[in-house]
């Protein structure tokens, strides 16, 4: 009788563990009072459904129906009721199912040690509680961040749980291929894991690069916004000073006129010199008519001034591409140039020159800057020394590839030139 009670507890606890891990830990549903009540209601309904399946059918049939009466409804509820992304909902449920294997290993170990069913069940129940606390404290946050990073990353993360899920149901529950000494079934596992391992490395590395490019573009967008804000604040300040000066100008003219009439020529000249010194002389760069690009270039001008780098811009025409693409190309070229100039040895001139011009159907960007003559190369290819691995250049190449463009670096011992040509 006691063993039967513990069997029922084991059965119910497995379901509650799966639902709690899926919803609260991996799907990231907040533990509000309303959500807890909904989860408890779901667990009761699922338990009643499973008991009904076992009552009308048998244990084997109930296990085969499990994906359709428990997992599929839970995915639908996560997607429609809790408004979680569909892939995240699927991967959360599959991963929770995978997490039940750790308590099962503890149960199997207990069987070997004690050879007593009651001891096995108690070990399993204890393992479920301990493993849930472990997942909550050390794993859940990392899993949530990984799955919410992007849809593609979520899919990558879900491949192993999906493989285990299909393997378990196809080879164990729906058939007995795993235990029939079938060579194909046995060899399939290491073969799949080996292939997936290398595919995962390639795909995940591409995703990391894509995320880094996006982050670089977001940083550049923030820089444009900050530069634009500074540019227009400076413009507003100068405009206000000009209004004040215009208002007071008539009084200055009257004062100087009186001094000249009374013969105080030296005093008039001194008054005029002081007036000239007090006029607005704050630098306000106006490189082109495009205000977005102008703001970006003004921001780089200030950076160069702080680093004592001479900064020159020559723009003949603007390319017929979006402001966003134009700033990505210009910003990354200039950012690399500033980094190189900062390494220029003391005593040598630090300078950056940006040129933008059109020739027939082609438009060219060119940066020239001083640098220390040292480059990292892998064969004929330049390798960035930056911590980000040169994602700025990757961003440029990603954009110019849409316009049949080319990126060409040229350097010698004292200067570095970067050419970007696009067809537009």
HELIX and SHEET records of a PDB file:
HELIX    1   1 UNK A    2  UNK A   20  1                                  19    
HELIX    2   2 UNK A   21  UNK A   26  3                                   6    
HELIX    3   3 UNK A   33  UNK A   56  1                                  24    
HELIX    4   4 UNK A   59  UNK A   66  1                                   8    
HELIX    5   5 UNK A   67  UNK A   71  3                                   5    
HELIX    6   6 UNK A   72  UNK A   80  1                                   9    
HELIX    7   7 UNK A   86  UNK A  114  1                                  29    
HELIX    8   8 UNK A  117  UNK A  134  1                                  18    
HELIX    9   9 UNK A  135  UNK A  139  3                                   5    
HELIX   10  10 UNK A  140  UNK A  149  1                                  10    
HELIX   11  11 UNK A  151  UNK A  168  1                                  18    
HELIX   12  12 UNK A  169  UNK A  173  3                                   5    
HELIX   13  13 UNK A  177  UNK A  179  5                                   3    
HELIX   14  14 UNK A  183  UNK A  261  1                                  79    
HELIX   15  15 UNK A  265  UNK A  277  1                                  13    
HELIX   16  16 UNK A  291  UNK A  306  1                                  16    
HELIX   17  17 UNK A  323  UNK A  342  1                                  20    
HELIX   18  18 UNK A  391  UNK A  400  1                                  10    
HELIX   19  19 UNK A  401  UNK A  403  5                                   3    
SHEET    1   A 5 UNK A 310  UNK A 315  0                                        
SHEET    2   A 5 UNK A 351  UNK A 359  1                                        
SHEET    3   A 5 UNK A 362  UNK A 370 -1                                        
SHEET    4   A 5 UNK A 415  UNK A 423 -1                                        
SHEET    5   A 5 UNK A 406  UNK A 411 -1                                        
SHEET    1   B 2 UNK A 377  UNK A 378  0                                        
SHEET    2   B 2 UNK A 381  UNK A 382 -1                                        
END                                                                             
